[in-house]
Amino acid sequence: MLVLERSRDVMRTIIQRRWLALLAAALALGSAWAAPPQVVSELTVAQVTTVDGKTVLKPAPVSKPGDILEYRARYTNHSAAAVLGLVANLPIPAGTTLVDRSQIPPDALASTDSTHFAPLPLTRATRLADGSEQRVLVPIEEYRALRWSLGTLPPGGSAQVQARVRVNDVAPAGNGTAPAHPRG
């Protein structure tokens, strides 16, 4: 009987320790979830116009075909530590086309599916009539996102990426995305 009671006490101690460890882990996760984000991103859009020969940016609550819009994404580190390996993504909304060479910094990667990125200009293999493959340029109209590797963002520091797009005359069929304010 003594062995059985001792065995129960050992099991109770093990269960209590595991429960306390689980509770501590849950509390740690809860405080991490409640903590403010280290890096805050802000996406803005402005219409690009020319006034007296100078480029002027103005608010763009709505846009129409032919408008040039400039998207800027600013990343700010609100933590006390440097953020390493910061990667910035800038979507190219449906119904718009990237303005060639408008991306700043210029060393952006591009994607047609917002998943697979490669250096600009994008190319793809196409099979010729004789069965051989040839690399051809992907039309810039097919670009859907840009990505930059920004490296280290120091405490209190910020970095910005930007690109311009032209609002297309006709949005792709079946896509109800409004081009002025991208998501994702």
C-alpha positions in Angstrom: 0.0 0.0 0.0 2.9 2.3 0.8 4.3 1.8 -2.7 1.0 2.7 -4.3 0.6 5.9 -2.3 4.2 6.9 -3.1 3.5 6.2 -6.8 0.5 8.5 -6.7 2.5 11.2 -5.0 5.2 11.0 -7.7 2.5 11.1 -10.4 0.8 14.1 -8.8 4.1 15.9 -8.6 4.9 15.2 -12.2 1.4 16.4 -13.3 1.7 19.5 -11.2 5.2 20.4 -12.7 3.9 19.8 -16.2 0.8 21.9 -15.5 3.0 24.7 -14.2 5.3 24.5 -17.2 2.4 24.7 -19.5 0.9 27.6 -17.6 4.2 29.5 -17.7 4.5 28.9 -21.5 0.9 30.1 -22.0 1.7 33.3 -20.0 4.9 33.9 -21.9 3.0 33.5 -25.2 0.2 35.8 -24.0 2.7 38.5 -23.1 4.4 38.1 -26.5 1.0 38.5 -28.2 0.1 41.5 -26.1 3.5 43.2 -26.8 3.5 45.9 -29.5 5.1 44.8 -32.8 8.8 45.5 -33.2 8.4 46.8 -36.8 5.4 48.8 -37.9 4.7 49.2 -41.6 2.7 52.0 -43.2 1.5 51.9 -46.8 0.6 55.1 -48.5 -0.5 56.0 -52.0 -0.4 59.3 -53.8 -1.3 60.4 -57.3 1.7 61.7 -59.3 1.1 64.9 -61.3 3.2 67.5 -62.9 2.7 71.2 -62.0 4.9 73.8 -63.7 7.3 71.1 -64.8 7.7 69.7 -61.3 6.5 66.4 -60.0 3.9 66.8 -57.3 2.3 64.1 -55.2 -1.3 64.6 -54.1 -3.8 62.4 -52.2 -5.4 59.7 -54.2 -8.7 58.6 -52.6 -9.8 57.4 -56.1 -8.1 56.9 -59.4 -9.0 56.6 -63.0 -7.4 54.9 -66.0 -4.1 56.5 -67.0 -3.3 57.9 -63.5 0.1 57.3 -62.1 0.1 56.3 -58.5 3.1 56.1 -56.2 3.1 53.5 -53.4 5.4 53.9 -50.4 5.9 51.4 -47.7 7.7 52.7 -44.6 9.0 50.3 -42.0 9.9 51.6 -38.5 11.6 49.7 -35.7 9.9 50.6 -32.4 12.0 48.2 -30.4 15.2 48.7 -28.4 17.1 46.1 -30.5 18.1 46.0 -34.1 15.9 43.9 -36.4 17.9 41.6 -38.6 17.0 40.4 -42.1 14.2 42.8 -42.8 12.3 42.1 -46.0 9.9 44.6 -47.5 7.1 43.6 -49.8 5.1 46.0 -52.0 2.1 44.6 -53.8 1.2 45.8 -57.3 -2.5 45.9 -57.3 -4.7 44.2 -59.9 -5.8 46.7 -62.5 -2.4 48.5 -62.5 1.0 48.1 -64.2 4.4 48.8 -62.7 6.1 51.9 -64.2 9.4 50.5 -65.4 12.4 51.5 -63.3 10.3 53.4 -60.8 11.2 51.2 -57.9 13.3 52.7 -55.1 15.7 51.2 -54.0 16.4 50.0 -57.6 17.6 46.5 -56.5 14.1 45.1 -56.0 13.0 41.6 -56.9 9.7 41.1 -58.7 7.0 38.4 -58.8 4.1 37.5 -61.0 2.4 35.5 -58.2 3.5 37.3 -55.0 5.3 34.1 -53.9 8.3 33.5 -56.2 10.6 36.4 -56.6 13.6 37.0 -59.0 15.7 39.9 -60.1 14.4 42.4 -62.6 13.7 42.1 -65.5 11.7 38.9 -65.1 12.2 36.2 -67.7 10.7 32.8 -68.4 11.4 29.9 -70.6 9.3 29.4 -73.7 9.4 26.4 -76.0 10.0 27.2 -79.7 8.5 25.4 -82.7 11.7 23.3 -83.0 11.4 22.1 -79.4 14.2 24.2 -78.0 13.7 26.6 -75.1 14.3 30.3 -75.2 14.3 32.8 -72.3 11.9 35.7 -73.0 11.0 38.8 -71.0 7.8 38.6 -68.8 5.6 41.5 -69.7 5.7 44.1 -67.0 1.9 44.0 -66.9 2.2 40.6 -65.3 4.3 41.8 -62.3 2.2 41.6 -59.1 4.7 42.4 -56.3 8.1 43.8 -55.5 10.4 42.7 -52.7 13.5 44.2 -51.2 16.0 42.8 -48.7 16.6 45.8 -46.4 19.1 44.1 -44.0 19.3 45.4 -40.5 17.0 48.1 -39.2 18.5 49.8 -36.1 16.4 50.6 -33.0 14.3 53.6 -33.8 15.3 53.4 -37.4 13.1 53.4 -40.5 13.4 52.3 -44.1 11.2 53.1 -47.1 10.5 51.4 -50.4 8.4 52.8 -53.2 7.3 52.2 -56.8 4.9 53.8 -59.3 2.1 52.1 -61.1 -0.2 53.2 -64.0 -3.9 52.5 -63.6 -4.9 50.3 -66.5 -7.8 51.2 -68.9 -9.6 47.9 -68.1 -9.2 45.8 -65.0 -8.7 42.0 -65.6 -12.0 40.2 -65.8 -13.3 38.7 -62.6 -11.1 40.9 -60.4 -12.9 43.4 -58.2 -9.8 44.8 -56.6 -9.7 48.6 -56.3 -6.2 49.7 -57.4 -5.8 52.7 -55.1 -5.2 50.8 -51.9 -3.5 47.3 -52.1 -3.8 44.7 -49.4 -1.4 41.9 -48.7 
